[in-house]
Amino acid sequence: MTFRTISAACLLTVLSAAALPAMAQGNAANQTYSYGTQLDISQVISLTEDSGQNCGLVDAQMTYLDSHGEPRVLTYRKVSANCSEG
């Protein structure tokens, strides 16, 4: 194999791995969290939040697999990662 072939294979692998959370989120059942929601989380795939420059509450999403291996997306509110402790 040539260096070019190996490089292309590595690039394709990296791009495919980065696309997995997006693909799982596209096929997943969406649920909004509320107090007392029963969760069945076997494996967390990704955690994301809406971007913003300010400190405050933002919408966040957790993409995960349930105990049956089915992809799910949970939407919830959280304090922005832009908030500093103190």
PDB file of N, CA, C and O in Angstrom:
ATOM      1  N   MET A   1       0.832  -1.183   0.000  1.00  0.00           N
ATOM      2  CA  MET A   1       0.000   0.000   0.000  1.00  0.00           C
ATOM      3  C   MET A   1       0.874   1.243   0.000  1.00  0.00           C
ATOM      4  O   MET A   1       1.956   1.268   0.587  1.00  0.00           O
ATOM      5  N   THR A   2       0.391   2.242  -0.654  1.00  0.00           N
ATOM      6  CA  THR A   2       1.136   3.488  -0.703  1.00  0.00           C
ATOM      7  C   THR A   2       0.718   4.388   0.449  1.00  0.00           C
ATOM      8  O   THR A   2      -0.311   4.167   1.088  1.00  0.00           O
ATOM      9  N   PHE A   3       1.515   5.386   0.699  1.00  0.00           N
ATOM     10  CA  PHE A   3       1.220   6.355   1.756  1.00  0.00           C
ATOM     11  C   PHE A   3      -0.112   7.050   1.493  1.00  0.00           C
ATOM     12  O   PHE A   3      -0.871   7.317   2.425  1.00  0.00           O
ATOM     13  N   ARG A   4      -0.396   7.340   0.233  1.00  0.00           N
ATOM     14  CA  ARG A   4      -1.642   8.013  -0.129  1.00  0.00           C
ATOM     15  C   ARG A   4      -2.854   7.140   0.202  1.00  0.00           C
ATOM     16  O   ARG A   4      -3.859   7.650   0.698  1.00  0.00           O
ATOM     17  N   THR A   5      -2.778   5.845  -0.062  1.00  0.00           N
ATOM     18  CA  THR A   5      -3.874   4.923   0.226  1.00  0.00           C
ATOM     19  C   THR A   5      -4.100   4.812   1.735  1.00  0.00           C
ATOM     20  O   THR A   5      -5.240   4.835   2.199  1.00  0.00           O
ATOM     21  N   ILE A   6      -3.029   4.695   2.487  1.00  0.00           N
ATOM     22  CA  ILE A   6      -3.138   4.602   3.945  1.00  0.00           C
ATOM     23  C   ILE A   6      -3.713   5.888   4.521  1.00  0.00           C
ATOM     24  O   ILE A   6      -4.559   5.844   5.413  1.00  0.00           O
ATOM     25  N   SER A   7      -3.264   7.024   4.021  1.00  0.00           N
ATOM     26  CA  SER A   7      -3.766   8.316   4.494  1.00  0.00           C
ATOM     27  C   SER A   7      -5.260   8.455   4.203  1.00  0.00           C
ATOM     28  O   SER A   7      -6.017   8.928   5.051  1.00  0.00           O
ATOM     29  N   ALA A   8      -5.676   8.053   3.029  1.00  0.00           N
ATOM     30  CA  ALA A   8      -7.091   8.143   2.663  1.00  0.00           C
ATOM     31  C   ALA A   8      -7.935   7.232   3.546  1.00  0.00           C
ATOM     32  O   ALA A   8      -9.027   7.617   3.964  1.00  0.00           O
ATOM     33  N   ALA A   9      -7.445   6.038   3.834  1.00  0.00           N
ATOM     34  CA  ALA A   9      -8.171   5.111   4.696  1.00  0.00           C
ATOM     35  C   ALA A   9      -8.292   5.663   6.109  1.00  0.00           C
ATOM     36  O   ALA A   9      -9.351   5.550   6.727  1.00  0.00           O
ATOM     37  N   CYS A  10      -7.224   6.256   6.628  1.00  0.00           N
ATOM     38  CA  CYS A  10      -7.261   6.855   7.974  1.00  0.00           C
ATOM     39  C   CYS A  10      -8.234   8.020   8.023  1.00  0.00           C
ATOM     40  O   CYS A  10      -8.998   8.149   8.979  1.00  0.00           O
ATOM     41  N   LEU A  11      -8.215   8.863   7.010  1.00  0.00           N
ATOM     42  CA  LEU A  11      -9.121  10.007   6.964  1.00  0.00           C
ATOM     43  C   LEU A  11     -10.570   9.546   6.907  1.00  0.00           C
ATOM     44  O   LEU A  11     -11.422  10.106   7.596  1.00  0.00           O
ATOM     45  N   LEU A  12     -10.856   8.554   6.112  1.00  0.00           N
ATOM     46  CA  LEU A  12     -12.213   8.022   6.001  1.00  0.00           C
ATOM     47  C   LEU A  12     -12.676   7.448   7.344  1.00  0.00           C
ATOM     48  O   LEU A  12     -13.829   7.636   7.734  1.00  0.00           O
ATOM     49  N   THR A  13     -11.794   6.759   8.042  1.00  0.00           N
ATOM     50  CA  THR A  13     -12.129   6.190   9.347  1.00  0.00           C
ATOM     51  C   THR A  13     -12.456   7.285  10.356  1.00  0.00           C
ATOM     52  O   THR A  13     -13.433   7.174  11.096  1.00  0.00           O
ATOM     53  N   VAL A  14     -11.654   8.332  10.392  1.00  0.00           N
ATOM     54  CA  VAL A  14     -11.879   9.437  11.330  1.00  0.00           C
ATOM     55  C   VAL A  14     -13.195  10.138  11.022  1.00  0.00           C
ATOM     56  O   VAL A  14     -13.963  10.437  11.936  1.00  0.00           O
ATOM     57  N   LEU A  15     -13.463  10.402   9.753  1.00  0.00           N
ATOM     58  CA  LEU A  15     -14.701  11.072   9.375  1.00  0.00           C
ATOM     59  C   LEU A  15     -15.917  10.210   9.681  1.00  0.00           C
ATOM     60  O   LEU A  15     -16.951  10.736  10.091  1.00  0.00           O
ATOM     61  N   SER A  16     -15.817   8.909   9.493  1.00  0.00           N
ATOM     62  CA  SER A  16     -16.924   8.008   9.798  1.00  0.00           C
ATOM     63  C   SER A  16     -17.214   7.979  11.292  1.00  0.00           C
ATOM     64  O   SER A  16     -18.378   7.989  11.693  1.00  0.00           O
ATOM     65  N   ALA A  17     -16.180   7.942  12.117  1.00  0.00           N
ATOM     66  CA  ALA A  17     -16.359   7.921  13.569  1.00  0.00           C
ATOM     67  C   ALA A  17     -16.987   9.218  14.060  1.00  0.00           C
ATOM     68  O   ALA A  17     -17.791   9.199  14.993  1.00  0.00           O
ATOM     69  N   ALA A  18     -16.635  10.333  13.451  1.00  0.00           N
ATOM     70  CA  ALA A  18     -17.201  11.622  13.852  1.00  0.00           C
ATOM     71  C   ALA A  18     -18.669  11.728  13.460  1.00  0.00           C
ATOM     72  O   ALA A  18     -19.416  12.478  14.088  1.00  0.00           O
ATOM     73  N   ALA A  19     -19.096  11.000  12.446  1.00  0.00           N
ATOM     74  CA  ALA A  19     -20.477  11.075  11.977  1.00  0.00           C
ATOM     75  C   ALA A  19     -21.420  10.175  12.774  1.00  0.00           C
ATOM     76  O   ALA A  19     -22.636  10.343  12.672  1.00  0.00           O
ATOM     77  N   LEU A  20     -20.916   9.237  13.554  1.00  0.00           N
ATOM     78  CA  LEU A  20     -21.778   8.313  14.283  1.00  0.00           C
ATOM     79  C   LEU A  20     -22.778   9.004  15.204  1.00  0.00           C
ATOM     80  O   LEU A  20     -23.961   8.670  15.138  1.00  0.00           O
ATOM     81  N   PRO A  21     -22.376   9.955  16.066  1.00  0.00           N
ATOM     82  CA  PRO A  21     -23.376  10.611  16.908  1.00  0.00           C
ATOM     83  C   PRO A  21     -24.449  11.333  16.107  1.00  0.00           C
ATOM     84  O   PRO A  21     -25.616  11.323  16.500  1.00  0.00           O
ATOM     85  N   ALA A  22     -24.087  11.953  15.006  1.00  0.00           N
ATOM     86  CA  ALA A  22     -25.067  12.655  14.185  1.00  0.00           C
ATOM     87  C   ALA A  22     -26.050  11.675  13.555  1.00  0.00           C
ATOM     88  O   ALA A  22     -27.245  11.958  13.483  1.00  0.00           O
ATOM     89  N   MET A  23     -25.556  10.524  13.098  1.00  0.00           N
ATOM     90  CA  MET A  23     -26.440   9.522  12.508  1.00  0.00           C
ATOM     91  C   MET A  23     -27.363   8.939  13.565  1.00  0.00           C
ATOM     92  O   MET A  23     -28.547   8.733  13.300  1.00  0.00           O
ATOM     93  N   ALA A  24     -26.848   8.669  14.750  1.00  0.00           N
ATOM     94  CA  ALA A  24     -27.674   8.118  15.818  1.00  0.00           C
ATOM     95  C   ALA A  24     -28.734   9.111  16.231  1.00  0.00           C
ATOM     96  O   ALA A  24     -29.866   8.721  16.516  1.00  0.00           O
ATOM     97  N   GLN A  25     -28.393  10.388  16.270  1.00  0.00           N
ATOM     98  CA  GLN A  25     -29.349  11.408  16.663  1.00  0.00           C
ATOM     99  C   GLN A  25     -30.447  11.545  15.611  1.00  0.00           C
ATOM    100  O   GLN A  25     -31.596  11.819  15.957  1.00  0.00           O
ATOM    101  N   GLY A  26     -30.115  11.361  14.337  1.00  0.00           N
ATOM    102  CA  GLY A  26     -31.099  11.477  13.275  1.00  0.00           C
ATOM    103  C   GLY A  26     -32.139  10.363  13.312  1.00  0.00           C
ATOM    104  O   GLY A  26     -33.285  10.587  12.922  1.00  0.00           O
ATOM    105  N   ASN A  27     -31.773   9.181  13.765  1.00  0.00           N
ATOM    106  CA  ASN A  27     -32.683   8.040  13.811  1.00  0.00           C
ATOM    107  C   ASN A  27     -33.298   7.815  15.180  1.00  0.00           C
ATOM    108  O   ASN A  27     -34.070   6.871  15.354  1.00  0.00           O
ATOM    109  N   ALA A  28     -32.985   8.644  16.144  1.00  0.00           N
ATOM    110  CA  ALA A  28     -33.364   8.395  17.529  1.00  0.00           C
ATOM    111  C   ALA A  28     -34.723   9.005  17.870  1.00  0.00           C
ATOM    112  O   ALA A  28     -35.140  10.009  17.293  1.00  0.00           O
ATOM    113  N   ALA A  29     -35.397   8.366  18.824  1.00  0.00           N
ATOM    114  CA  ALA A  29     -36.628   8.915  19.375  1.00  0.00           C
ATOM    115  C   ALA A  29     -36.250  10.061  20.307  1.00  0.00           C
ATOM    116  O   ALA A  29     -35.364   9.909  21.148  1.00  0.00           O
ATOM    117  N   ASN A  30     -36.918  11.209  20.162  1.00  0.00           N
ATOM    118  CA  ASN A  30     -36.599  12.383  20.958  1.00  0.00           C
ATOM    119  C   ASN A  30     -37.548  12.480  22.148  1.00  0.00           C
ATOM    120  O   ASN A  30     -38.750  12.254  22.010  1.00  0.00           O
ATOM    121  N   GLN A  31     -37.009  12.812  23.306  1.00  0.00           N
ATOM    122  CA  GLN A  31     -37.783  12.922  24.536  1.00  0.00           C
ATOM    123  C   GLN A  31     -37.287  14.154  25.287  1.00  0.00           C
ATOM    124  O   GLN A  31     -36.087  14.427  25.307  1.00  0.00           O
ATOM    125  N   THR A  32     -38.211  14.902  25.907  1.00  0.00           N
ATOM    126  CA  THR A  32     -37.843  16.057  26.715  1.00  0.00           C
ATOM    127  C   THR A  32     -37.914  15.657  28.175  1.00  0.00           C
ATOM    128  O   THR A  32     -38.910  15.095  28.631  1.00  0.00           O
ATOM    129  N   TYR A  33     -36.836  15.954  28.911  1.00  0.00           N
ATOM    130  CA  TYR A  33     -36.765  15.576  30.318  1.00  0.00           C
ATOM    131  C   TYR A  33     -37.664  16.466  31.161  1.00  0.00           C
ATOM    132  O   TYR A  33     -37.729  17.679  30.962  1.00  0.00           O
ATOM    133  N   SER A  34     -38.345  15.849  32.094  1.00  0.00           N
ATOM    134  CA  SER A  34     -39.061  16.559  33.149  1.00  0.00           C
ATOM    135  C   SER A  34     -38.844  15.775  34.437  1.00  0.00           C
ATOM    136  O   SER A  34     -38.505  14.592  34.404  1.00  0.00           O
ATOM    137  N   TYR A  35     -39.041  16.439  35.565  1.00  0.00           N
ATOM    138  CA  TYR A  35     -38.787  15.797  36.851  1.00  0.00           C
ATOM    139  C   TYR A  35     -39.558  14.481  36.938  1.00  0.00           C
ATOM    140  O   TYR A  35     -40.759  14.441  36.674  1.00  0.00           O
ATOM    141  N   GLY A  36     -38.872  13.423  37.302  1.00  0.00           N
ATOM    142  CA  GLY A  36     -39.500  12.115  37.445  1.00  0.00           C
ATOM    143  C   GLY A  36     -39.481  11.263  36.188  1.00  0.00           C
ATOM    144  O   GLY A  36     -39.991  10.142  36.201  1.00  0.00           O
ATOM    145  N   THR A  37     -38.903  11.770  35.096  1.00  0.00           N
ATOM    146  CA  THR A  37     -38.810  10.988  33.865  1.00  0.00           C
ATOM    147  C   THR A  37     -37.989   9.725  34.124  1.00  0.00           C
ATOM    148  O   THR A  37     -36.874   9.801  34.641  1.00  0.00           O
ATOM    149  N   GLN A  38     -38.536   8.575  33.766  1.00  0.00           N
ATOM    150  CA  GLN A  38     -37.818   7.309  33.914  1.00  0.00           C
ATOM    151  C   GLN A  38     -36.875   7.145  32.727  1.00  0.00           C
ATOM    152  O   GLN A  38     -37.306   7.146  31.574  1.00  0.00           O
ATOM    153  N   LEU A  39     -35.587   7.005  33.020  1.00  0.00           N
ATOM    154  CA  LEU A  39     -34.579   6.895  31.968  1.00  0.00           C
ATOM    155  C   LEU A  39     -34.014   5.485  31.905  1.00  0.00           C
ATOM    156  O   LEU A  39     -33.804   4.850  32.938  1.00  0.00           O
ATOM    157  N   ASP A  40     -33.769   5.000  30.711  1.00  0.00           N
ATOM    158  CA  ASP A  40     -33.185   3.687  30.471  1.00  0.00           C
ATOM    159  C   ASP A  40     -31.926   3.907  29.637  1.00  0.00           C
ATOM    160  O   ASP A  40     -31.959   3.772  28.414  1.00  0.00           O
ATOM    161  N   ILE A  41     -30.820   4.243  30.293  1.00  0.00           N
ATOM    162  CA  ILE A  41     -29.586   4.596  29.600  1.00  0.00           C
ATOM    163  C   ILE A  41     -28.570   3.482  29.768  1.00  0.00           C
ATOM    164  O   ILE A  41     -28.158   3.163  30.883  1.00  0.00           O
ATOM    165  N   SER A  42     -28.168   2.889  28.644  1.00  0.00           N
ATOM    166  CA  SER A  42     -27.154   1.849  28.666  1.00  0.00           C
ATOM    167  C   SER A  42     -25.779   2.431  28.315  1.00  0.00           C
ATOM    168  O   SER A  42     -24.773   2.080  28.933  1.00  0.00           O
ATOM    169  N   GLN A  43     -25.746   3.331  27.310  1.00  0.00           N
ATOM    170  CA  GLN A  43     -24.477   3.920  26.874  1.00  0.00           C
ATOM    171  C   GLN A  43     -24.737   5.316  26.327  1.00  0.00           C
ATOM    172  O   GLN A  43     -25.605   5.499  25.474  1.00  0.00           O
ATOM    173  N   VAL A  44     -23.989   6.302  26.816  1.00  0.00           N
ATOM    174  CA  VAL A  44     -24.083   7.669  26.303  1.00  0.00           C
ATOM    175  C   VAL A  44     -23.208   7.775  25.065  1.00  0.00           C
ATOM    176  O   VAL A  44     -22.040   7.387  25.083  1.00  0.00           O
ATOM    177  N   ILE A  45     -23.781   8.303  23.991  1.00  0.00           N
ATOM    178  CA  ILE A  45     -23.053   8.472  22.734  1.00  0.00           C
ATOM    179  C   ILE A  45     -22.470   9.876  22.647  1.00  0.00           C
ATOM    180  O   ILE A  45     -21.301  10.044  22.299  1.00  0.00           O
ATOM    181  N   SER A  46     -23.289  10.897  22.966  1.00  0.00           N
ATOM    182  CA  SER A  46     -22.781  12.270  22.899  1.00  0.00           C
ATOM    183  C   SER A  46     -23.593  13.191  23.799  1.00  0.00           C
ATOM    184  O   SER A  46     -24.758  12.931  24.098  1.00  0.00           O
ATOM    185  N   LEU A  47     -22.944  14.281  24.224  1.00  0.00           N
ATOM    186  CA  LEU A  47     -23.572  15.345  24.993  1.00  0.00           C
ATOM    187  C   LEU A  47     -23.306  16.642  24.245  1.00  0.00           C
ATOM    188  O   LEU A  47     -22.152  16.972  23.971  1.00  0.00           O
ATOM    189  N   THR A  48     -24.356  17.380  23.911  1.00  0.00           N
ATOM    190  CA  THR A  48     -24.205  18.655  23.224  1.00  0.00           C
ATOM    191  C   THR A  48     -25.092  19.690  23.894  1.00  0.00           C
ATOM    192  O   THR A  48     -26.029  19.351  24.617  1.00  0.00           O
ATOM    193  N   GLU A  49     -24.784  20.961  23.645  1.00  0.00           N
ATOM    194  CA  GLU A  49     -25.638  22.033  24.137  1.00  0.00           C
ATOM    195  C   GLU A  49     -25.687  23.133  23.098  1.00  0.00           C
ATOM    196  O   GLU A  49     -24.773  23.276  22.285  1.00  0.00           O
ATOM    197  N   ASP A  50     -26.770  23.917  23.130  1.00  0.00           N
ATOM    198  CA  ASP A  50     -26.895  25.037  22.214  1.00  0.00           C
ATOM    199  C   ASP A  50     -25.777  26.028  22.499  1.00  0.00           C
ATOM    200  O   ASP A  50     -25.454  26.296  23.656  1.00  0.00           O
ATOM    201  N   SER A  51     -25.198  26.560  21.454  1.00  0.00           N
ATOM    202  CA  SER A  51     -24.084  27.494  21.640  1.00  0.00           C
ATOM    203  C   SER A  51     -24.617  28.885  21.943  1.00  0.00           C
ATOM    204  O   SER A  51     -25.695  29.278  21.497  1.00  0.00           O
ATOM    205  N   GLY A  52     -23.843  29.595  22.697  1.00  0.00           N
ATOM    206  CA  GLY A  52     -24.179  30.967  23.045  1.00  0.00           C
ATOM    207  C   GLY A  52     -23.011  31.594  23.774  1.00  0.00           C
ATOM    208  O   GLY A  52     -22.187  30.891  24.359  1.00  0.00           O
ATOM    209  N   GLN A  53     -22.938  32.890  23.742  1.00  0.00           N
ATOM    210  CA  GLN A  53     -21.822  33.579  24.369  1.00  0.00           C
ATOM    211  C   GLN A  53     -22.103  33.921  25.827  1.00  0.00           C
ATOM    212  O   GLN A  53     -21.176  34.243  26.570  1.00  0.00           O
ATOM    213  N   ASN A  54     -23.351  33.858  26.246  1.00  0.00           N
ATOM    214  CA  ASN A  54     -23.726  34.308  27.576  1.00  0.00           C
ATOM    215  C   ASN A  54     -23.857  33.163  28.565  1.00  0.00           C
ATOM    216  O   ASN A  54     -24.064  32.007  28.196  1.00  0.00           O
ATOM    217  N   CYS A  55     -23.729  33.523  29.831  1.00  0.00           N
ATOM    218  CA  CYS A  55     -23.958  32.574  30.913  1.00  0.00           C
ATOM    219  C   CYS A  55     -25.460  32.512  31.176  1.00  0.00           C
ATOM    220  O   CYS A  55     -26.123  33.549  31.198  1.00  0.00           O
ATOM    221  N   GLY A  56     -25.989  31.347  31.370  1.00  0.00           N
ATOM    222  CA  GLY A  56     -27.412  31.191  31.648  1.00  0.00           C
ATOM    223  C   GLY A  56     -27.873  29.786  31.298  1.00  0.00           C
ATOM    224  O   GLY A  56     -27.057  28.896  31.059  1.00  0.00           O
ATOM    225  N   LEU A  57     -29.177  29.594  31.271  1.00  0.00           N
ATOM    226  CA  LEU A  57     -29.742  28.296  30.924  1.00  0.00           C
ATOM    227  C   LEU A  57     -29.755  28.100  29.413  1.00  0.00           C
ATOM    228  O   LEU A  57     -30.097  29.006  28.654  1.00  0.00           O
ATOM    229  N   VAL A  58     -29.374  26.899  28.997  1.00  0.00           N
ATOM    230  CA  VAL A  58     -29.386  26.538  27.579  1.00  0.00           C
ATOM    231  C   VAL A  58     -30.040  25.167  27.429  1.00  0.00           C
ATOM    232  O   VAL A  58     -30.107  24.387  28.379  1.00  0.00           O
ATOM    233  N   ASP A  59     -30.513  24.893  26.233  1.00  0.00           N
ATOM    234  CA  ASP A  59     -31.016  23.557  25.918  1.00  0.00           C
ATOM    235  C   ASP A  59     -29.831  22.655  25.611  1.00  0.00           C
ATOM    236  O   ASP A  59     -28.909  23.055  24.900  1.00  0.00           O
ATOM    237  N   ALA A  60     -29.855  21.448  26.142  1.00  0.00           N
ATOM    238  CA  ALA A  60     -28.797  20.471  25.904  1.00  0.00           C
ATOM    239  C   ALA A  60     -29.433  19.163  25.431  1.00  0.00           C
ATOM    240  O   ALA A  60     -30.609  18.902  25.684  1.00  0.00           O
ATOM    241  N   GLN A  61     -28.644  18.358  24.748  1.00  0.00           N
ATOM    242  CA  GLN A  61     -29.123  17.075  24.244  1.00  0.00           C
ATOM    243  C   GLN A  61     -28.137  15.981  24.623  1.00  0.00           C
ATOM    244  O   GLN A  61     -26.923  16.150  24.520  1.00  0.00           O
ATOM    245  N   MET A  62     -28.681  14.865  25.061  1.00  0.00           N
ATOM    246  CA  MET A  62     -27.883  13.676  25.321  1.00  0.00           C
ATOM    247  C   MET A  62     -28.374  12.592  24.367  1.00  0.00           C
ATOM    248  O   MET A  62     -29.542  12.205  24.401  1.00  0.00           O
ATOM    249  N   THR A  63     -27.477  12.109  23.521  1.00  0.00           N
ATOM    250  CA  THR A  63     -27.789  10.994  22.635  1.00  0.00           C
ATOM    251  C   THR A  63     -27.245   9.733  23.297  1.00  0.00           C
ATOM    252  O   THR A  63     -26.079   9.686  23.689  1.00  0.00           O
ATOM    253  N   TYR A  64     -28.087   8.717  23.422  1.00  0.00           N
ATOM    254  CA  TYR A  64     -27.690   7.511  24.136  1.00  0.00           C
ATOM    255  C   TYR A  64     -28.373   6.284  23.553  1.00  0.00           C
ATOM    256  O   TYR A  64     -29.301   6.390  22.751  1.00  0.00           O
ATOM    257  N   LEU A  65     -27.893   5.114  23.973  1.00  0.00           N
ATOM    258  CA  LEU A  65     -28.532   3.843  23.634  1.00  0.00           C
ATOM    259  C   LEU A  65     -29.263   3.340  24.871  1.00  0.00           C
ATOM    260  O   LEU A  65     -28.734   3.404  25.981  1.00  0.00           O
ATOM    261  N   ASP A  66     -30.488   2.835  24.674  1.00  0.00           N
ATOM    262  CA  ASP A  66     -31.207   2.258  25.807  1.00  0.00           C
ATOM    263  C   ASP A  66     -30.779   0.796  25.982  1.00  0.00           C
ATOM    264  O   ASP A  66     -29.907   0.317  25.257  1.00  0.00           O
ATOM    265  N   SER A  67     -31.382   0.096  26.931  1.00  0.00           N
ATOM    266  CA  SER A  67     -30.973  -1.280  27.230  1.00  0.00           C
ATOM    267  C   SER A  67     -31.269  -2.256  26.094  1.00  0.00           C
ATOM    268  O   SER A  67     -30.781  -3.386  26.103  1.00  0.00           O
ATOM    269  N   HIS A  68     -32.072  -1.823  25.111  1.00  0.00           N
ATOM    270  CA  HIS A  68     -32.355  -2.659  23.945  1.00  0.00           C
ATOM    271  C   HIS A  68     -31.482  -2.291  22.751  1.00  0.00           C
ATOM    272  O   HIS A  68     -31.639  -2.852  21.667  1.00  0.00           O
ATOM    273  N   GLY A  69     -30.548  -1.334  22.952  1.00  0.00           N
ATOM    274  CA  GLY A  69     -29.665  -0.919  21.883  1.00  0.00           C
ATOM    275  C   GLY A  69     -30.279   0.100  20.943  1.00  0.00           C
ATOM    276  O   GLY A  69     -29.694   0.409  19.904  1.00  0.00           O
ATOM    277  N   GLU A  70     -31.447   0.629  21.286  1.00  0.00           N
ATOM    278  CA  GLU A  70     -32.119   1.615  20.453  1.00  0.00           C
ATOM    279  C   GLU A  70     -31.579   3.012  20.758  1.00  0.00           C
ATOM    280  O   GLU A  70     -31.445   3.372  21.927  1.00  0.00           O
ATOM    281  N   PRO A  71     -31.267   3.807  19.730  1.00  0.00           N
ATOM    282  CA  PRO A  71     -30.780   5.168  19.979  1.00  0.00           C
ATOM    283  C   PRO A  71     -31.908   6.073  20.455  1.00  0.00           C
ATOM    284  O   PRO A  71     -33.036   5.967  19.974  1.00  0.00           O
ATOM    285  N   ARG A  72     -31.612   6.952  21.385  1.00  0.00           N
ATOM    286  CA  ARG A  72     -32.572   7.903  21.946  1.00  0.00           C
ATOM    287  C   ARG A  72     -31.881   9.249  22.100  1.00  0.00           C
ATOM    288  O   ARG A  72     -30.657   9.319  22.212  1.00  0.00           O
ATOM    289  N   VAL A  73     -32.674  10.318  22.103  1.00  0.00           N
ATOM    290  CA  VAL A  73     -32.167  11.661  22.354  1.00  0.00           C
ATOM    291  C   VAL A  73     -33.005  12.270  23.460  1.00  0.00           C
ATOM    292  O   VAL A  73     -34.234  12.291  23.379  1.00  0.00           O
ATOM    293  N   LEU A  74     -32.344  12.764  24.489  1.00  0.00           N
ATOM    294  CA  LEU A  74     -33.011  13.407  25.614  1.00  0.00           C
ATOM    295  C   LEU A  74     -32.636  14.883  25.593  1.00  0.00           C
ATOM    296  O   LEU A  74     -31.456  15.232  25.611  1.00  0.00           O
ATOM    297  N   THR A  75     -33.652  15.752  25.554  1.00  0.00           N
ATOM    298  CA  THR A  75     -33.432  17.189  25.592  1.00  0.00           C
ATOM    299  C   THR A  75     -33.711  17.669  27.005  1.00  0.00           C
ATOM    300  O   THR A  75     -34.704  17.273  27.615  1.00  0.00           O
ATOM    301  N   TYR A  76     -32.835  18.527  27.529  1.00  0.00           N
ATOM    302  CA  TYR A  76     -32.988  19.032  28.892  1.00  0.00           C
ATOM    303  C   TYR A  76     -32.376  20.421  28.998  1.00  0.00           C
ATOM    304  O   TYR A  76     -31.669  20.857  28.090  1.00  0.00           O
ATOM    305  N   ARG A  77     -32.642  21.119  30.098  1.00  0.00           N
ATOM    306  CA  ARG A  77     -32.085  22.448  30.345  1.00  0.00           C
ATOM    307  C   ARG A  77     -30.917  22.328  31.313  1.00  0.00           C
ATOM    308  O   ARG A  77     -30.950  21.517  32.238  1.00  0.00           O
ATOM    309  N   LYS A  78     -29.883  23.140  31.096  1.00  0.00           N
ATOM    310  CA  LYS A  78     -28.722  23.145  31.984  1.00  0.00           C
ATOM    311  C   LYS A  78     -28.068  24.515  31.959  1.00  0.00           C
ATOM    312  O   LYS A  78     -28.355  25.339  31.091  1.00  0.00           O
ATOM    313  N   VAL A  79     -27.191  24.747  32.917  1.00  0.00           N
ATOM    314  CA  VAL A  79     -26.422  25.986  32.947  1.00  0.00           C
ATOM    315  C   VAL A  79     -25.336  25.881  31.877  1.00  0.00           C
ATOM    316  O   VAL A  79     -24.669  24.852  31.765  1.00  0.00           O
ATOM    317  N   SER A  80     -25.163  26.932  31.101  1.00  0.00           N
ATOM    318  CA  SER A  80     -24.221  26.962  29.996  1.00  0.00           C
ATOM    319  C   SER A  80     -22.793  26.676  30.470  1.00  0.00           C
ATOM    320  O   SER A  80     -22.411  27.022  31.588  1.00  0.00           O
ATOM    321  N   ALA A  81     -22.030  26.045  29.607  1.00  0.00           N
ATOM    322  CA  ALA A  81     -20.616  25.794  29.896  1.00  0.00           C
ATOM    323  C   ALA A  81     -19.818  27.104  29.911  1.00  0.00           C
ATOM    324  O   ALA A  81     -18.674  27.121  30.366  1.00  0.00           O
ATOM    325  N   ASN A  82     -20.408  28.198  29.420  1.00  0.00           N
ATOM    326  CA  ASN A  82     -19.747  29.492  29.400  1.00  0.00           C
ATOM    327  C   ASN A  82     -19.767  30.178  30.766  1.00  0.00           C
ATOM    328  O   ASN A  82     -19.109  31.202  30.950  1.00  0.00           O
ATOM    329  N   CYS A  83     -20.510  29.631  31.718  1.00  0.00           N
ATOM    330  CA  CYS A  83     -20.573  30.224  33.056  1.00  0.00           C
ATOM    331  C   CYS A  83     -19.319  29.817  33.824  1.00  0.00           C
ATOM    332  O   CYS A  83     -18.948  28.643  33.849  1.00  0.00           O
ATOM    333  N   SER A  84     -18.682  30.783  34.439  1.00  0.00           N
ATOM    334  CA  SER A  84     -17.494  30.469  35.225  1.00  0.00           C
ATOM    335  C   SER A  84     -17.876  30.254  36.682  1.00  0.00           C
ATOM    336  O   SER A  84     -18.811  30.870  37.192  1.00  0.00           O
ATOM    337  N   GLU A  85     -17.144  29.381  37.333  1.00  0.00           N
ATOM    338  CA  GLU A  85     -17.405  29.132  38.740  1.00  0.00           C
ATOM    339  C   GLU A  85     -16.891  30.318  39.546  1.00  0.00           C
ATOM    340  O   GLU A  85     -15.885  30.939  39.203  1.00  0.00           O
ATOM    341  N   GLY A  86     -17.607  30.615  40.623  1.00  0.00           N
ATOM    342  CA  GLY A  86     -17.046  31.663  41.410  1.00  0.00           C
ATOM    343  C   GLY A  86     -18.012  32.446  42.137  1.00  0.00           C
ATOM    344  O   GLY A  86     -17.640  33.378  42.850  1.00  0.00           O
TER     345      GLY A  86
END
